[in-house]
Amino acid sequence: MATTPDVVVDPAAAPPLETARPPGEARIFVASQWQLMWWRFRKHKIALVSGVVVLGFYLVVVGADFLAYADPDASEAQRSLMPPQRVHLFDGGRLAPYVHGVKGVRDPQTFKRVYRPDPDRKVRLRFFVRGFEYRFLGLIPTTRHLIGVAGSEADKSIFLLGTDVQGRDLWSRLMFGTRISLTIGLFGVTLSLVLGVILGGISGFYGGVTDTVIQRTIEILRSIPTIPLWMGLAAAMPRDWTILQVYFAITIIISLLGWTELARVVRGRFLAMREEDFVVSARLVGCTQMRTIFIHMVPSFMSHIIAATTLALPAMIISETALSFLGLGLRPPAISWGVLLQQAQNVQTVAISPWLMLPAAPVIVAVMAFNFLGDGLRDAADPYGR
Amino acid sequence: MLAYVGRRALLAVFTVWAISVLSFVIIQLPPGDYVTSYIAQMASMGSVVSDEEAQALRIQYGLGQPIYVQYLKWMKQVVVGNFGMSMEWRRPVTEVIGERLWMTVIVSVAALLLTWTLALPIGIYSAVRQYSPGDYVATFIGFIGLAVPNFLLALVLLYLGFVFFSAHIGGLFSPELQDAPWSFERAWDLAKHLPIPALILGLAGTAQQVRIMRANLLDELRKPYVVTARAKGLSELRTILKYPVRMALNPFASTIGYTLPYIVSGSIIVSLVLGLPTVGPLLLKALIAQDMFLAGTIVLLLGLMTVIGTLISDILLVWIDPRIRLEQT
């Protein structure tokens, strides 16, 4: 079958394109597929904004240690459960952000530690100052941080979002938590994508018995309540695994059940495209099956896959958060949104220190942003439609 | 039609079997078995379990045999309704689970019913009054419902209830009726406690159903038969409810199969936050203690529940949509 095609299309021999068109329309006719998609995506304003938000989140992932000003693991009983500080932007009409120093006192009645802002002490916030040492992007050793305090150590004087029971700074922990929660979602979705494309592709390309078996498997997987199953799998992880091992195990667990939707999308595309002229001709000129699939078919539904992947990400983030929240996912000393929320499990704690619920905010914002972005991408994925 | 229902039933049986294998395998996955964790538990309390004692326990629970033998033994008992002994509680599994399974069913069904009763009118309203303020409000709440994980919603409501009403909104019964025998009073108490968990569990589903209903109904409303009905002089309400809504209901019914596992799944984690007496907290404890028969039974029964729900939705779909009946026979 593998002979060279005997018909060679010469682009010069093709009939000349009509040129007498209004300029706006002509632009559309010569635009590439990706350009058309971008034009359509641009119209969906909320999706555009969400795209920026998502980008912002991943910038936090990259620069978590730059944005954090305190060592996320540095605990100190003297600073336990401090409330968030109010940031004063102006000082005497001049833009000079500062926070008030904090005094810890023991309540004479309850013997609990309470914190009061000290109005006489102003702690000025400085930018790009030295703090704890880290490696930027894991390579460049540096001590620069976005926020800090001149002269003294940041983790002793500023607590923008308060501290947890062990006196660790919540803002800094949130930055590191974002890194783990969002990358786990990304790896999970990549793994699901690989599974989904392979199984969905096989299902849609070959059809017949293979298709039936894969479709029934998907149906079965989808009718099982996922959380009990995840809990079972996660509980099976040995207690003495390292953070890295747990991290990858959780990624695998959440993607094992997350591939079904992607497989469905891919299969649908394959079925729709199998009989298309360009696929038939690719087969007729003797392309191998692999070539037909990866060179001719996959690029034409790449955009659909990207959209479906974006829509699958929120579920991954929620799963990780839920599992860690239950204590079955990532475990301290690892930091993720779910691990941070674990401290807010009990109403009594939350009623006294409501700021412990703050890590819920990035979860909700991220999930919403991914949903809107995916929505916009899905609409833009087929620019030739209505 | 019978052939269709038969085929679905066959798939359901197959699914239950797959779930039973999966749940059993999962329980077997952790290194060590119940006896190891029992020894660790005893050691933490200061007592030592001798080797002979451990061996005797293993033989008593049949832990030394190959996995498939253990599975077959378990299944043989399950078929006659005996789910084995809970090793942690030293009581039959059925007794430990007891009322909790029914509470899970009640909470899940309540959430499902709430989903429908809210989604149907809101979806119709959103479609008929497209781009009205009401439609925007519904869409906005819908997106929030989809984006907020239900356990976080439970946590926030719990906090708000505590701060503004200084009341504990969790639980399914008032403290004084917690262990009381069933009576009219207790049932009423349960009914009063149900709305909050049902709302928390049903919100995401409701949001999704509203979107589906809205999209489908919008498609239907543009079709010529609606114009015909209007031209014939039917009242607007009758025009919409009699024809397009009936058409748009179809995918509505078919999604129960996906909504129910989602609700049941969610009920586990929400129960832990709200302190509901469902199987959720029990499952977590059983998994941590490696109480395999208890954990396996809970996963199996939850799976069974969703499979039955899916089967009912399949039958409902055939009943609603005559085209499926004709196509499949």
Boltz contact constraints between the chains, C-beta under 6 A:
constraints:
  - contact:
      token1: [A, 220]
      token2: [B, 15]
      max_distance: 6.0
  - contact:
      token1: [A, 220]
      token2: [B, 18]
      max_distance: 6.0
  - contact:
      token1: [A, 223]
      token2: [B, 15]
      max_distance: 6.0
  - contact:
      token1: [A, 223]
      token2: [B, 261]
      max_distance: 6.0
  - contact:
      token1: [A, 223]
      token2: [B, 306]
      max_distance: 6.0
  - contact:
      token1: [A, 223]
      token2: [B, 307]
      max_distance: 6.0
  - contact:
      token1: [A, 223]
      token2: [B, 310]
      max_distance: 6.0
  - contact:
      token1: [A, 224]
      token2: [B, 19]
      max_distance: 6.0
  - contact:
      token1: [A, 224]
      token2: [B, 303]
      max_distance: 6.0
  - contact:
      token1: [A, 225]
      token2: [B, 261]
      max_distance: 6.0
  - contact:
      token1: [A, 225]
      token2: [B, 264]
      max_distance: 6.0
  - contact:
      token1: [A, 225]
      token2: [B, 265]
      max_distance: 6.0
  - contact:
      token1: [A, 225]
      token2: [B, 302]
      max_distance: 6.0
  - contact:
      token1: [A, 225]
      token2: [B, 306]
      max_distance: 6.0
  - contact:
      token1: [A, 226]
      token2: [B, 265]
      max_distance: 6.0
  - contact:
      token1: [A, 227]
      token2: [B, 265]
      max_distance: 6.0
  - contact:
      token1: [A, 227]
      token2: [B, 268]
      max_distance: 6.0
  - contact:
      token1: [A, 227]
      token2: [B, 269]
      max_distance: 6.0
  - contact:
      token1: [A, 228]
      token2: [B, 268]
      max_distance: 6.0
  - contact:
      token1: [A, 228]
      token2: [B, 299]
      max_distance: 6.0
  - contact:
      token1: [A, 228]
      token2: [B, 302]
      max_distance: 6.0
  - contact:
      token1: [A, 231]
      token2: [B, 287]
      max_distance: 6.0
  - contact:
      token1: [A, 232]
      token2: [B, 26]
      max_distance: 6.0
  - contact:
      token1: [A, 233]
      token2: [B, 26]
      max_distance: 6.0
  - contact:
      token1: [A, 235]
      token2: [B, 287]
      max_distance: 6.0
  - contact:
      token1: [A, 236]
      token2: [B, 29]
      max_distance: 6.0
  - contact:
      token1: [A, 236]
      token2: [B, 30]
      max_distance: 6.0
  - contact:
      token1: [A, 238]
      token2: [B, 31]
      max_distance: 6.0
  - contact:
      token1: [A, 318]
      token2: [B, 149]
      max_distance: 6.0
  - contact:
      token1: [A, 322]
      token2: [B, 269]
      max_distance: 6.0
  - contact:
      token1: [A, 347]
      token2: [B, 158]
      max_distance: 6.0
  - contact:
      token1: [A, 347]
      token2: [B, 162]
      max_distance: 6.0
  - contact:
      token1: [A, 350]
      token2: [B, 159]
      max_distance: 6.0
  - contact:
      token1: [A, 351]
      token2: [B, 162]
      max_distance: 6.0
  - contact:
      token1: [A, 360]
      token2: [B, 152]
      max_distance: 6.0
  - contact:
      token1: [A, 364]
      token2: [B, 147]
      max_distance: 6.0
  - contact:
      token1: [A, 364]
      token2: [B, 148]
      max_distance: 6.0
  - contact:
      token1: [A, 367]
      token2: [B, 147]
      max_distance: 6.0
  - contact:
      token1: [A, 368]
      token2: [B, 147]
      max_distance: 6.0
